[in-house]
Amino acid sequence: MELELKEYDKVLIGIGDDFNTKTDDSCKNSWEELIFIENHVDSNIIAAFNHLQTVLEDTDHFIVTTCNDDLIYRSNLDEKRIVTPCGGFRYLQCIDDCSHELLPYESAMYESHEQIVCPHCKKPVVFNRMPIDNYNEGGYMEQWQEYNKWLQSTINKKLLILELGVGMAYPSVIRFPFEKTAFYNQKSIMYRVHESLAFSTPELKERCVCVKANPVEFLNNL
């Protein structure tokens, strides 16, 4: 399927859990999950992201993703146009979030991770990513504000909404807000790409194109 993105004033993209690295039962804690992801990087997903950047060139766009494996930051996509509300491996936080402080993660920390504790309460630290109790939202809030500012600029503009592999994990982040944006912006059109959940709400059926397909393959074929 060919999409002429440059025909639109704005392009809003949602990237869902289908792009997230799936871990196995060997990962009992966040440090083990990190090393698993490092050893199982999906080159097809990276290629899809890089192709997306080529397609998005010279467009006014923003990307929201529920993925928290940080693969998107290894691609050529512009970090200033991405927000990751479910966190990732870029920050550590106290397991109790006692001080609301985030610690930038450095790769050298991995070898000594068992000794890393919260500088305030001395309890263990974990990666600042969902799903954890006491999740500190501070890691993405500044970029979320940029996203909301950009979203306001789409009002009454010709808007393309491209939703890729967004299921029902954290629907309040992408799926429901994107439907709301499409509903209120009568100049918008939505493409919803998913292998099993590619369906529209009745209110959007005239402006929602539902594509039952693997979203990674769809993106690589744009």
MDAnalysis code that builds the backbone (N, CA, C; Angstrom):
import MDAnalysis as mda
import numpy as np

u = mda.Universe.empty(666, n_residues=222, atom_resindex=np.repeat(np.arange(222), 3), trajectory=True)
u.add_TopologyAttr("name", ["N", "CA", "C"] * 222)
u.add_TopologyAttr("resid", np.arange(1, 223))
u.add_TopologyAttr("resname", ["MET", "GLU", "LEU", "GLU", "LEU", "LYS", "GLU", "TYR", "ASP", "LYS", "VAL", "LEU", "ILE", "GLY", "ILE", "GLY", "ASP", "ASP", "PHE", "ASN", "THR", "LYS", "THR", "ASP", "ASP", "SER", "CYS", "LYS", "ASN", "SER", "TRP", "GLU", "GLU", "LEU", "ILE", "PHE", "ILE", "GLU", "ASN", "HIS", "VAL", "ASP", "SER", "ASN", "ILE", "ILE", "ALA", "ALA", "PHE", "ASN", "HIS", "LEU", "GLN", "THR", "VAL", "LEU", "GLU", "ASP", "THR", "ASP", "HIS", "PHE", "ILE", "VAL", "THR", "THR", "CYS", "ASN", "ASP", "ASP", "LEU", "ILE", "TYR", "ARG", "SER", "ASN", "LEU", "ASP", "GLU", "LYS", "ARG", "ILE", "VAL", "THR", "PRO", "CYS", "GLY", "GLY", "PHE", "ARG", "TYR", "LEU", "GLN", "CYS", "ILE", "ASP", "ASP", "CYS", "SER", "HIS", "GLU", "LEU", "LEU", "PRO", "TYR", "GLU", "SER", "ALA", "MET", "TYR", "GLU", "SER", "HIS", "GLU", "GLN", "ILE", "VAL", "CYS", "PRO", "HIS", "CYS", "LYS", "LYS", "PRO", "VAL", "VAL", "PHE", "ASN", "ARG", "MET", "PRO", "ILE", "ASP", "ASN", "TYR", "ASN", "GLU", "GLY", "GLY", "TYR", "MET", "GLU", "GLN", "TRP", "GLN", "GLU", "TYR", "ASN", "LYS", "TRP", "LEU", "GLN", "SER", "THR", "ILE", "ASN", "LYS", "LYS", "LEU", "LEU", "ILE", "LEU", "GLU", "LEU", "GLY", "VAL", "GLY", "MET", "ALA", "TYR", "PRO", "SER", "VAL", "ILE", "ARG", "PHE", "PRO", "PHE", "GLU", "LYS", "THR", "ALA", "PHE", "TYR", "ASN", "GLN", "LYS", "SER", "ILE", "MET", "TYR", "ARG", "VAL", "HIS", "GLU", "SER", "LEU", "ALA", "PHE", "SER", "THR", "PRO", "GLU", "LEU", "LYS", "GLU", "ARG", "CYS", "VAL", "CYS", "VAL", "LYS", "ALA", "ASN", "PRO", "VAL", "GLU", "PHE", "LEU", "ASN", "ASN", "LEU"])
u.atoms.positions = np.array([
    [0.844, -1.194, 0.000],
    [0.000, 0.000, 0.000],
    [0.884, 1.250, 0.000],
    [0.545, 2.214, -0.842],
    [1.311, 3.445, -0.911],
    [0.544, 4.574, -0.219],
    [1.237, 5.262, 0.644],
    [0.663, 6.412, 1.320],
    [1.494, 7.637, 0.967],
    [0.870, 8.634, 0.411],
    [1.579, 9.867, 0.076],
    [1.527, 10.784, 1.286],
    [2.477, 10.619, 2.187],
    [2.457, 11.364, 3.440],
    [2.610, 12.863, 3.219],
    [3.288, 13.245, 2.173],
    [3.535, 14.671, 1.934],
    [2.273, 15.412, 1.496],
    [1.191, 14.663, 1.243],
    [-0.083, 15.299, 0.906],
    [-0.761, 15.886, 2.140],
    [-0.258, 15.530, 3.321],
    [-0.907, 15.937, 4.572],
    [-0.105, 17.047, 5.254],
    [-0.828, 17.889, 5.988],
    [-0.166, 18.953, 6.744],
    [0.591, 18.378, 7.938],
    [0.001, 17.349, 8.559],
    [0.563, 16.751, 9.762],
    [0.422, 15.234, 9.674],
    [1.369, 14.537, 10.315],
    [1.311, 13.073, 10.350],
    [1.519, 12.624, 11.794],
    [0.520, 11.943, 12.333],
    [0.577, 11.412, 13.697],
    [0.707, 9.896, 13.616],
    [1.720, 9.365, 14.283],
    [1.999, 7.937, 14.192],
    [1.975, 7.309, 15.583],
    [1.277, 6.196, 15.702],
    [1.266, 5.419, 16.934],
    [1.882, 4.054, 16.681],
    [2.867, 3.696, 17.476],
    [3.550, 2.411, 17.323],
    [3.298, 1.586, 18.574],
    [2.659, 0.428, 18.390],
    [2.212, -0.362, 19.527],
    [3.111, -1.520, 19.881],
    [2.583, -2.374, 20.730],
    [3.351, -3.446, 21.355],
    [3.835, -4.504, 20.373],
    [3.271, -4.543, 19.177],
    [3.740, -5.501, 18.179],
    [5.190, -5.247, 17.784],
    [5.692, -4.057, 18.075],
    [7.078, -3.719, 17.758],
    [8.007, -3.922, 18.957],
    [7.455, -4.308, 20.091],
    [8.242, -4.455, 21.314],
    [8.939, -5.815, 21.329],
    [10.188, -5.853, 21.813],
    [10.903, -7.115, 21.940],
    [10.216, -7.997, 22.975],
    [9.900, -9.212, 22.593],
    [9.231, -10.147, 23.508],
    [10.291, -10.949, 24.266],
    [10.264, -10.863, 25.581],
    [11.219, -11.603, 26.393],
    [10.624, -12.952, 26.796],
    [11.468, -13.809, 27.385],
    [10.983, -15.128, 27.791],
    [11.094, -15.298, 29.305],
    [10.825, -16.522, 29.770],
    [10.769, -16.781, 31.205],
    [12.128, -16.700, 31.891],
    [13.195, -16.604, 31.090],
    [14.528, -16.512, 31.697],
    [14.755, -15.154, 32.344],
    [13.933, -14.193, 32.001],
    [14.093, -12.833, 32.527],
    [13.296, -12.696, 33.825],
    [14.001, -12.759, 34.939],
    [13.332, -12.678, 36.234],
    [13.386, -11.272, 36.824],
    [14.232, -10.432, 36.265],
    [14.283, -9.043, 36.723],
    [14.680, -8.140, 35.563],
    [14.648, -6.850, 35.789],
    [14.835, -5.909, 34.695],
    [16.241, -5.954, 34.107],
    [17.253, -6.296, 34.913],
    [18.609, -6.379, 34.387],
    [18.733, -7.549, 33.420],
    [18.115, -8.673, 33.746],
    [18.140, -9.826, 32.850],
    [17.361, -9.531, 31.570],
    [16.300, -8.747, 31.697],
    [15.524, -8.377, 30.522],
    [16.349, -7.495, 29.593],
    [17.132, -6.600, 30.171],
    [17.992, -5.736, 29.362],
    [18.976, -6.564, 28.547],
    [19.666, -7.499, 29.177],
    [20.658, -8.289, 28.459],
    [19.989, -9.198, 27.432],
    [18.779, -9.679, 27.721],
    [18.032, -10.479, 26.742],
    [17.754, -9.640, 25.498],
    [17.279, -8.422, 25.702],
    [16.970, -7.549, 24.570],
    [18.227, -7.225, 23.777],
    [19.328, -6.983, 24.482],
    [20.595, -6.692, 23.799],
    [21.003, -7.850, 22.889],
    [20.658, -9.069, 23.292],
    [21.056, -10.257, 22.521],
    [20.004, -10.697, 21.505],
    [18.863, -10.019, 21.464],
    [17.781, -10.414, 20.554],
    [17.218, -9.209, 19.802],
    [18.093, -8.329, 19.377],
    [17.636, -7.161, 18.619],
    [17.071, -7.624, 17.277],
    [15.855, -7.200, 16.990],
    [15.180, -7.596, 15.750],
    [15.554, -6.610, 14.642],
    [16.382, -7.066, 13.727],
    [16.845, -6.178, 12.650],
    [15.711, -5.753, 11.728],
    [14.654, -6.573, 11.631],
    [13.510, -6.207, 10.791],
    [12.792, -4.981, 11.346],
    [12.721, -4.896, 12.683],
    [12.066, -3.741, 13.305],
    [12.918, -2.493, 13.127],
    [14.216, -2.618, 13.325],
    [15.106, -1.476, 13.106],
    [15.004, -1.009, 11.662],
    [14.980, -1.955, 10.729],
    [14.859, -1.608, 9.308],
    [13.537, -0.907, 9.027],
    [12.469, -1.376, 9.691],
    [11.157, -0.741, 9.509],
    [11.172, 0.702, 10.010],
    [11.790, 0.922, 11.155],
    [11.896, 2.282, 11.688],
    [12.720, 3.176, 10.746],
    [13.819, 2.638, 10.233],
    [14.662, 3.425, 9.336],
    [13.919, 3.752, 8.040],
    [13.138, 2.798, 7.563],
    [12.346, 3.058, 6.359],
    [11.277, 4.111, 6.641],
    [10.697, 4.043, 7.824],
    [9.701, 5.045, 8.199],
    [10.305, 6.440, 8.184],
    [11.533, 6.567, 8.681],
    [12.176, 7.876, 8.669],
    [12.345, 8.390, 7.242],
    [12.675, 7.508, 6.324],
    [12.797, 7.913, 4.917],
    [11.466, 8.409, 4.375],
    [10.404, 7.685, 4.710],
    [9.058, 8.061, 4.243],
    [8.610, 9.374, 4.871],
    [9.024, 9.618, 6.119],
    [8.597, 10.817, 6.843],
    [9.415, 12.059, 6.518],
    [10.431, 11.911, 5.719],
    [11.313, 13.044, 5.431],
    [10.506, 14.243, 4.923],
    [10.796, 15.399, 5.483],
    [10.137, 16.674, 5.114],
    [8.658, 16.725, 5.504],
    [8.227, 15.891, 6.455],
    [6.858, 15.975, 6.961],
    [6.876, 16.506, 8.391],
    [5.777, 17.101, 8.791],
    [5.613, 17.563, 10.169],
    [4.912, 16.438, 10.926],
    [5.667, 15.695, 11.692],
    [5.130, 14.467, 12.292],
    [5.503, 14.347, 13.762],
    [4.802, 13.436, 14.428],
    [5.146, 13.066, 15.795],
    [4.805, 11.596, 15.983],
    [5.623, 10.913, 16.794],
    [5.461, 9.478, 17.027],
    [5.234, 9.221, 18.509],
    [4.184, 8.481, 18.804],
    [3.911, 8.015, 20.167],
    [4.035, 6.502, 20.152],
    [4.793, 5.945, 21.087],
    [4.923, 4.491, 21.124],
    [4.816, 3.971, 22.547],
    [4.169, 2.817, 22.679],
    [4.093, 2.143, 23.976],
    [5.245, 1.158, 24.161],
    [6.101, 1.010, 23.165],
    [7.264, 0.126, 23.293],
    [8.204, 0.674, 24.360],
    [8.798, -0.224, 25.121],
    [9.730, 0.222, 26.156],
    [11.054, -0.535, 26.107],
    [11.422, -1.010, 24.897],
    [12.705, -1.682, 24.721],
    [13.770, -0.762, 24.144],
    [13.384, 0.469, 23.790],
    [14.297, 1.504, 23.297],
    [14.876, 1.216, 21.919],
    [14.381, 0.218, 21.198],
    [14.894, -0.031, 19.853],
    [14.664, 1.157, 18.934],
    [13.594, 1.890, 19.169],
    [13.280, 3.027, 18.310],
    [14.381, 4.078, 18.360],
    [15.091, 4.156, 19.491],
    [16.169, 5.127, 19.625],
    [17.462, 4.653, 18.962],
    [17.479, 3.417, 18.482],
    [18.626, 2.919, 17.724],
    [18.450, 3.168, 16.231],
    [17.291, 3.654, 15.855],
    [16.994, 3.884, 14.447],
    [17.341, 5.314, 14.060],
    [17.049, 5.643, 12.813],
    [17.318, 6.983, 12.295],
    [16.199, 7.974, 12.582],
    [15.154, 7.534, 13.251],
    [14.044, 8.431, 13.559],
    [14.500, 9.546, 14.494],
    [13.900, 10.716, 14.338],
    [14.276, 11.902, 15.099],
    [13.760, 11.798, 16.534],
    [14.682, 11.734, 17.506],
    [14.289, 11.606, 18.914],
    [13.403, 12.761, 19.373],
    [13.580, 13.928, 18.779],
    [12.799, 15.097, 19.186],
    [11.341, 14.976, 18.780],
    [11.037, 13.989, 17.945],
    [9.668, 13.789, 17.482],
    [9.100, 12.457, 17.969],
    [9.663, 11.955, 19.064],
    [9.231, 10.669, 19.632],
    [8.941, 10.852, 21.114],
    [7.875, 10.219, 21.584],
    [7.630, 10.169, 23.022],
    [7.323, 8.718, 23.405],
    [7.923, 8.268, 24.511],
    [7.783, 6.878, 24.963],
    [7.210, 6.871, 26.389],
    [5.894, 6.982, 26.533],
    [5.279, 7.108, 27.861],
    [5.431, 5.883, 28.759],
    [5.779, 4.730, 28.180],
    [5.952, 3.524, 29.000],
    [7.392, 3.337, 29.438],
    [8.221, 4.345, 29.201],
    [9.590, 4.311, 29.685],
    [10.504, 3.452, 28.851],
    [11.633, 3.077, 29.471],
    [12.628, 2.277, 28.768],
    [13.839, 2.064, 29.659],
    [14.983, 1.880, 29.016],
    [16.209, 1.578, 29.750],
    [17.144, 2.778, 29.881],
    [16.652, 3.955, 29.626],
    [17.535, 5.126, 29.685],
    [17.702, 5.680, 31.091],
    [16.768, 5.320, 31.978],
    [16.831, 5.810, 33.360],
    [16.587, 4.682, 34.344],
    [17.127, 4.854, 35.541],
    [16.842, 3.994, 36.682],
    [16.085, 4.808, 37.722],
    [15.311, 4.125, 38.539],
    [14.596, 4.791, 39.609],
    [14.589, 3.905, 40.850],
    [14.385, 4.518, 41.983],
    [14.196, 3.761, 43.217],
    [12.956, 2.884, 43.067],
    [13.034, 1.665, 43.578],
    [11.907, 0.752, 43.457],
    [10.655, 1.314, 44.135],
    [10.846, 2.173, 45.141],
    [9.726, 2.829, 45.812],
    [9.496, 4.249, 45.311],
    [10.364, 4.711, 44.397],
    [10.302, 6.094, 43.912],
    [10.272, 7.082, 45.078],
    [11.154, 6.850, 46.045],
    [11.095, 7.595, 47.311],
    [11.372, 9.088, 47.134],
    [12.258, 9.431, 46.188],
    [12.642, 10.839, 46.024],
    [12.162, 11.426, 44.705],
    [11.515, 10.600, 43.873],
    [11.081, 11.003, 42.521],
    [12.272, 11.405, 41.654],
    [13.446, 10.863, 41.975],
    [14.646, 11.182, 41.208],
    [14.941, 10.057, 40.230],
    [15.353, 10.421, 39.011],
    [15.744, 9.454, 38.002],
    [17.254, 9.491, 37.829],
    [17.848, 8.321, 37.695],
    [19.289, 8.214, 37.508],
    [19.566, 7.808, 36.066],
    [20.314, 8.600, 35.303],
    [20.638, 8.204, 33.929],
    [21.401, 6.882, 33.917],
    [20.982, 5.983, 33.028],
    [21.646, 4.682, 32.943],
    [22.862, 4.776, 32.031],
    [23.954, 4.165, 32.456],
    [25.158, 4.038, 31.647],
    [25.506, 2.560, 31.551],
    [25.979, 2.148, 30.392],
    [26.218, 0.719, 30.161],
    [27.202, 0.122, 31.161],
    [28.114, 0.937, 31.675],
    [29.087, 0.429, 32.644],
    [28.429, -0.020, 33.936],
    [27.201, 0.408, 34.176],
    [26.505, 0.040, 35.402],
    [26.140, -1.440, 35.431],
    [26.042, -2.065, 34.258],
    [25.524, -3.426, 34.223],
    [26.371, -4.378, 35.047],
    [27.694, -4.261, 34.959],
    [28.573, -5.200, 35.654],
    [28.430, -5.118, 37.165],
    [28.040, -3.964, 37.659],
    [27.927, -3.788, 39.109],
    [26.501, -3.548, 39.562],
    [25.520, -4.009, 38.769],
    [24.133, -3.653, 39.054],
    [23.656, -4.151, 40.416],
    [24.241, -5.244, 40.902],
    [23.784, -5.764, 42.195],
    [24.120, -4.814, 43.338],
    [25.090, -3.916, 43.112],
    [25.490, -2.981, 44.151],
    [24.806, -1.624, 44.020],
    [24.075, -1.422, 42.928],
    [23.432, -0.130, 42.721],
    [22.173, -0.044, 43.570],
    [22.115, 0.945, 44.430],
    [20.947, 1.158, 45.274],
    [20.551, 2.624, 45.210],
    [19.361, 2.902, 45.663],
    [18.887, 4.275, 45.715],
    [19.797, 5.090, 46.647],
    [20.288, 6.239, 46.195],
    [21.164, 7.041, 47.046],
    [20.453, 7.635, 48.259],
    [19.123, 7.572, 48.267],
    [18.365, 8.189, 49.364],
    [17.927, 7.170, 50.416],
    [17.318, 6.058, 49.962],
    [16.789, 5.090, 50.933],
    [17.543, 3.773, 50.947],
    [18.496, 3.619, 50.009],
    [19.342, 2.424, 49.917],
    [18.584, 1.160, 49.485],
    [17.378, 1.319, 48.993],
    [16.654, 0.184, 48.438],
    [17.090, -0.040, 46.981],
    [16.738, -1.171, 46.395],
    [17.170, -1.452, 45.023],
    [16.620, -0.433, 44.023],
    [17.334, -0.275, 42.922],
    [16.842, 0.533, 41.816],
    [16.391, -0.406, 40.700],
    [15.457, 0.079, 39.895],
    [14.953, -0.678, 38.749],
    [14.917, 0.266, 37.557],
    [14.766, -0.303, 36.372],
    [14.666, 0.542, 35.205],
    [13.316, 1.265, 35.195],
    [13.361, 2.490, 34.738],
    [12.193, 3.360, 34.694],
    [11.320, 2.995, 33.491],
    [10.573, 1.900, 33.648],
    [9.760, 1.410, 32.536],
    [8.582, 0.615, 33.074],
    [7.484, 0.695, 32.342],
    [6.301, -0.083, 32.679],
    [6.528, -1.550, 32.311],
    [5.870, -2.490, 33.036],
    [4.987, -2.234, 34.164],
    [5.723, -2.443, 35.495],
    [5.835, -1.414, 36.278],
    [6.360, -1.539, 37.639],
    [5.463, -0.725, 38.559],
    [5.428, -1.117, 39.816],
    [4.740, -0.291, 40.802],
    [5.551, 0.989, 40.996],
    [4.880, 2.062, 41.358],
    [5.547, 3.344, 41.637],
    [6.322, 3.867, 40.428],
    [5.773, 3.629, 39.228],
    [6.425, 4.107, 38.010],
    [6.544, 5.624, 38.035],
    [7.768, 6.119, 37.833],
    [8.045, 7.553, 37.820],
    [7.860, 8.078, 36.401],
    [6.864, 8.928, 36.189],
    [6.552, 9.426, 34.852],
    [7.455, 10.583, 34.413],
    [8.360, 10.983, 35.291],
    [9.201, 12.128, 34.982],
    [10.105, 11.936, 33.784],
    [10.402, 10.673, 33.441],
    [11.320, 10.416, 32.344],
    [10.799, 10.838, 30.983],
    [9.482, 10.913, 30.824],
    [8.933, 11.263, 29.513],
    [8.090, 12.535, 29.515],
    [7.853, 13.133, 30.675],
    [6.871, 14.220, 30.755],
    [7.256, 15.444, 29.915],
    [8.530, 15.777, 29.873],
    [8.936, 16.943, 29.078],
    [8.622, 16.721, 27.603],
    [8.902, 15.524, 27.117],
    [8.604, 15.221, 25.712],
    [7.102, 15.084, 25.481],
    [6.378, 14.635, 26.498],
    [4.912, 14.547, 26.389],
    [4.301, 15.937, 26.232],
    [4.861, 16.903, 26.898],
    [4.396, 18.284, 26.749],
    [4.643, 18.784, 25.329],
    [5.794, 18.403, 24.755],
    [6.084, 18.774, 23.372],
    [5.085, 18.124, 22.423],
    [4.745, 16.882, 22.715],
    [3.763, 16.170, 21.896],
    [2.402, 16.858, 21.958],
    [1.947, 17.217, 23.153],
    [0.651, 17.883, 23.291],
    [0.631, 19.234, 22.592],
    [1.747, 19.942, 22.656],
    [1.861, 21.216, 21.953],
    [1.735, 20.996, 20.444],
    [2.431, 19.966, 19.962],
    [2.348, 19.636, 18.529],
    [0.928, 19.218, 18.154],
    [0.288, 18.420, 19.012],
    [-1.061, 17.930, 18.724],
    [-2.050, 19.089, 18.587],
    [-1.879, 20.112, 19.399],
    [-2.748, 21.290, 19.294],
    [-2.610, 21.962, 17.931],
    [-1.421, 21.842, 17.345],
    [-1.185, 22.479, 16.041],
    [-1.864, 21.738, 14.897],
    [-2.416, 20.533, 15.174],
    [-3.072, 19.760, 14.119],
    [-4.540, 20.144, 13.950],
    [-5.063, 20.975, 14.833],
    [-6.476, 21.357, 14.774],
    [-6.779, 22.023, 13.435],
    [-7.799, 21.506, 12.775],
    [-8.262, 22.034, 11.489],
    [-7.209, 21.905, 10.392],
    [-6.268, 20.973, 10.568],
    [-5.267, 20.698, 9.549],
    [-5.573, 19.350, 8.897],
    [-5.056, 19.166, 7.701],
    [-5.185, 17.883, 7.031],
    [-4.231, 16.913, 7.718],
    [-4.783, 15.965, 8.462],
    [-4.005, 15.115, 9.354],
    [-4.108, 13.649, 8.947],
    [-2.955, 13.003, 8.803],
    [-2.911, 11.562, 8.612],
    [-2.550, 10.919, 9.940],
    [-3.368, 9.975, 10.376],
    [-3.107, 9.223, 11.602],
    [-2.777, 7.794, 11.192],
    [-1.575, 7.369, 11.503],
    [-1.117, 6.036, 11.133],
    [-0.861, 5.246, 12.411],
    [-1.710, 4.254, 12.649],
    [-1.638, 3.455, 13.874],
    [-1.121, 2.070, 13.517],
    [0.031, 1.705, 14.076],
    [0.733, 0.487, 13.672],
    [0.868, -0.481, 14.844],
    [0.208, -1.614, 14.755],
    [0.363, -2.662, 15.764],
    [-0.073, -2.258, 17.154],
    [-1.059, -1.397, 17.243],
    [-1.545, -0.919, 18.539],
    [-2.720, -1.788, 18.981],
    [-2.500, -2.558, 20.030],
    [-3.558, -3.411, 20.545],
    [-4.239, -2.777, 21.736],
    [-4.554, -3.593, 22.721],
    [-5.266, -3.096, 23.893],
    [-4.368, -3.002, 25.125],
    [-3.060, -3.045, 24.909],
    [-2.126, -2.761, 26.002],
    [-2.003, -1.246, 26.126],
    [-2.343, -0.719, 27.284],
    [-2.318, 0.733, 27.530],
    [-3.129, 1.495, 26.470],
    [-4.408, 1.154, 26.287],
    [-5.210, 1.818, 25.242],
    [-5.394, 3.306, 25.473],
    [-5.214, 3.776, 26.710],
    [-5.377, 5.208, 26.987],
    [-4.194, 6.034, 26.493],
    [-3.126, 5.374, 26.035],
    [-1.953, 6.093, 25.532],
    [-2.097, 6.411, 24.051],
    [-2.515, 5.421, 23.243],
    [-2.591, 5.629, 21.796],
    [-3.998, 5.390, 21.257],
    [-4.521, 4.193, 21.437],
    [-5.727, 3.784, 20.707],
    [-6.910, 4.727, 20.949],
    [-7.273, 4.955, 22.195],
    [-8.427, 5.804, 22.483],
    [-8.164, 7.279, 22.150],
    [-7.011, 7.839, 22.531],
    [-6.758, 9.248, 22.173],
    [-6.693, 9.474, 20.664],
    [-6.156, 8.507, 19.918],
    [-6.093, 8.677, 18.462],
    [-7.497, 8.676, 17.864],
    [-8.363, 7.812, 18.389],
    [-9.753, 7.814, 17.925],
    [-10.410, 9.156, 18.212],
    [-10.141, 9.710, 19.379],
    [-10.710, 11.004, 19.741],
    [-10.198, 12.104, 18.835],
    [-8.903, 12.089, 18.556],
    [-8.320, 13.087, 17.665],
    [-8.934, 12.992, 16.280],
    [-9.087, 11.773, 15.779],
    [-9.684, 11.580, 14.458],
    [-11.141, 12.018, 14.434],
    [-11.855, 11.769, 15.517],
    [-13.275, 12.139, 15.581],
    [-13.460, 13.651, 15.495],
    [-12.651, 14.400, 16.224],
    [-12.828, 15.850, 16.265],
    [-12.217, 16.569, 15.066],
    [-11.215, 15.965, 14.456],
    [-10.620, 16.593, 13.277],
    [-11.243, 15.987, 12.028],
    [-12.188, 16.698, 11.462],
    [-12.926, 16.186, 10.312],
    [-12.078, 16.150, 9.039],
    [-10.898, 16.753, 9.083],
    [-9.985, 16.714, 7.939],
    [-8.992, 15.554, 8.049],
    [-9.165, 14.725, 9.040],
    [-8.211, 13.639, 9.271],
    [-8.663, 12.349, 8.607],
    [-7.687, 11.488, 8.377],
    [-7.957, 10.118, 7.953],
    [-7.030, 9.212, 8.747],
    [-7.560, 8.079, 9.179],
    [-6.785, 7.148, 10.000],
    [-6.568, 5.838, 9.262],
    [-5.345, 5.330, 9.364],
    [-5.023, 3.981, 8.925],
    [-4.708, 3.168, 10.170],
    [-5.478, 2.125, 10.394],
    [-5.283, 1.268, 11.566],
    [-4.794, -0.100, 11.084],
    [-3.528, -0.389, 11.380],
    [-2.886, -1.599, 10.881],
    [-2.634, -2.554, 12.053],
    [-3.247, -3.736, 11.978],
    [-3.084, -4.733, 13.046],
    [-3.493, -6.095, 12.493],
    [-2.847, -7.141, 12.977],
    [-3.170, -8.478, 12.464],
    [-4.530, -8.973, 12.926],
    [-5.001, -8.535, 14.104],
    [-6.282, -9.058, 14.603],
    [-7.229, -7.981, 15.114],
    [-6.743, -6.769, 15.347],
    [-7.584, -5.714, 15.925],
    [-7.737, -4.515, 14.988],
    [-7.739, -4.785, 13.702],
    [-7.892, -3.699, 12.717],
    [-9.371, -3.453, 12.449],
    [-10.013, -2.745, 13.384],
    [-11.415, -2.391, 13.183],
    [-11.638, -0.960, 13.646],
    [-12.686, -0.363, 13.108],
    [-12.983, 1.040, 13.384],
    [-14.166, 1.168, 14.331],
    [-14.269, 2.324, 14.962],
    [-15.487, 2.653, 15.697],
    [-16.534, 3.111, 14.685],
    [-17.810, 2.997, 15.008],
    [-18.853, 3.428, 14.058],
    [-18.717, 4.880, 13.645],
    [-18.273, 5.732, 14.569],
    [-18.179, 7.168, 14.279],
    [-17.101, 7.481, 13.239],
    [-16.124, 6.581, 13.095],
    [-14.991, 6.864, 12.210],
    [-14.986, 6.015, 10.938],
    [-16.026, 5.224, 10.730],
    [-15.985, 4.239, 9.657],
    [-15.781, 4.860, 8.280],
    [-16.182, 6.127, 8.099],
    [-16.007, 6.785, 6.807],
    [-14.590, 7.309, 6.610],
    [-13.833, 7.435, 7.709],
    [-12.491, 8.016, 7.607],
    [-11.414, 7.136, 8.237],
    [-11.729, 5.869, 8.416],
    [-10.754, 4.940, 8.993],
    [-10.553, 3.765, 8.044],
    [-9.328, 3.601, 7.592],
    [-8.971, 2.480, 6.715],
    [-8.349, 1.390, 7.589],
    [-9.013, 0.261, 7.683],
    [-8.544, -0.833, 8.539],
    [-7.777, -1.848, 7.691],
    [-6.555, -2.101, 8.092],
    [-5.679, -2.988, 7.322],
    [-5.277, -4.165, 8.204],
    [-5.734, -5.352, 7.851],
    [-5.356, -6.547, 8.591],
    [-4.033, -7.065, 8.025],
    [-2.951, -6.740, 8.711],
    [-1.626, -7.094, 8.211],
    [-0.622, -7.033, 9.345],
    [0.507, -7.692, 9.145],
    [1.618, -7.569, 10.085],
    [2.155, -6.140, 9.986],
    [2.151, -5.383, 11.084],
    [2.506, -3.965, 10.992],
    [3.965, -3.717, 10.634],
    [4.864, -4.636, 11.026],
    [6.272, -4.466, 10.669],
    [6.447, -4.634, 9.161],
    [5.820, -5.669, 8.604],
    [5.878, -5.882, 7.161],
    [5.200, -4.737, 6.416],
    [4.076, -4.271, 6.942],
    [3.377, -3.145, 6.323],
    [4.293, -1.932, 6.250],
    [4.977, -1.647, 7.352],
    [5.848, -0.484, 7.400],
    [7.017, -0.635, 6.428],
    [7.588, -1.812, 6.364],
    [8.714, -2.033, 5.444],
    [8.305, -1.941, 3.984],
    [6.998, -2.102, 3.717],
    [6.505, -2.047, 2.332],
    [5.899, -0.707, 1.947],
    [5.934, 0.256, 2.867],
    [5.381, 1.579, 2.538],
    [6.139, 2.222, 1.380],
])
